[in-house]
Structures are given as C-alpha cells and as structure tokens.
Amino acid sequence: MELLEAAQYYDSRQTGLGTDFLDAVQATVAEVLAVPDGPPIVRGQVHRQRVPRFPYDLLFRFQADEVRIVAVAHHKRNSDYWQRRT
C-alpha cells in the first residue's frame, strides 16, 4: 500500500517520477538478493537497505529463497510503525 501511495505521490509531482521510484525500489530488492549479508539487521530478523535517490528505506526479512518486504518506510515517518508487522 505505502509503495503504491508513494509512487502515485511522486507521479503527481512530476510525470514519470513514480515509475522512477518503483524502479529504484526494484533495483534495491535486486541488490539485496545479490548480497544478502550486506544490509544491516535493525530488529530481530529485519534488515534495512536505503532506496537510492529517494528518502525511503526498504525493511525486509529473508524467508527461504525470497525477500519478504515488511515496509517501504519514508525517512521522516515514525521509525517504528512497521514493527507491529513482524
């Protein structure tokens, strides 16, 4: 939900920026899959990786051979709102 809302917001500011945001998130997921030990753990088994060019972090955990995204969190949003999702 927050991912699509952010993309819509960026598109409302500048046409195509929402797509750029989604591409940046997708590239971040690919980066995490390529180097799974890279991103730091922030709580329990939840890792954090910054989304380049945008003020967002990707919060995720590994489950089997997949990445389970917990949140795409804006840097200015309450930093622990996503914790109840884990």
N, C-alpha and C positions, 0 to 999 in steps of 0.2 A: 504494500500500500504506500508506504513512505517513499519508496523508489519511484513509483509512477507519479506521485504527487510532486516530487522534486523535479522530475523530467518535465511535467506539464508547466510547473512554475518557470523553469528555465526557458521553455519554448515561448511562454507568454512574454518574456523579457526580450528574447531575440530568437527569431526563427532558426531552427536547427540546433540551438544550444541544448535543448533537451535530448536530442539524439547524441550530441557530443558527450553529455553527461552519462547516458546509458552505455555508450561505447567505453568511456573511462571506467565505469563500474565493471563491465565485462572484461576489460583488459586487466583490472585488478584481480578478478577471480582467476583468470588465466595465470597471472603471476603467482598467486597463492598456490595453485595446483602444481606449478613448475618447481617451486621451492617451498614445500610445506613446512619446513623447520624454520623458515625465515621470520614470519611475523611473531611479535611477542604475545604471550598469553597475558590477558588482563584480568580474568576471573575464571576460576575453575578450569574448564577446557576451552574457553572462548578466547579467540585470537583477535587482534586488531591490525588492520592494514589501511593506510591512508589512500584515498582515491586521488590520483594526481589531478591537478588543475582546479579541483572543486573542494569546498570546505566540508568534506564528508569523510567518515571512516567506515570501512566495511568490518563488521563484527561477525565472526563466524566460528564454527567448530567443525572438525573433521568427523565424519561418520562413514565407516568403511572406506569406499573409494570415491566419496563425494564430499563436497563442501556444503554444509548446512548454514545458510545465512540467517543470522539472528536479527541483525538490524543494519540499515544503511543510515548512519547517525550523523546529523549535522553537528559541526563543532560547537555551535552555540546553544544547542538543545541540552536540557538536563542530562548530564553524562551517565546517569544510572537508570534511565527509564527502561532500557532494554533488558535489565537484569531479571525481571519477572518472566521473561520469555524463555529462560534457560532451564 
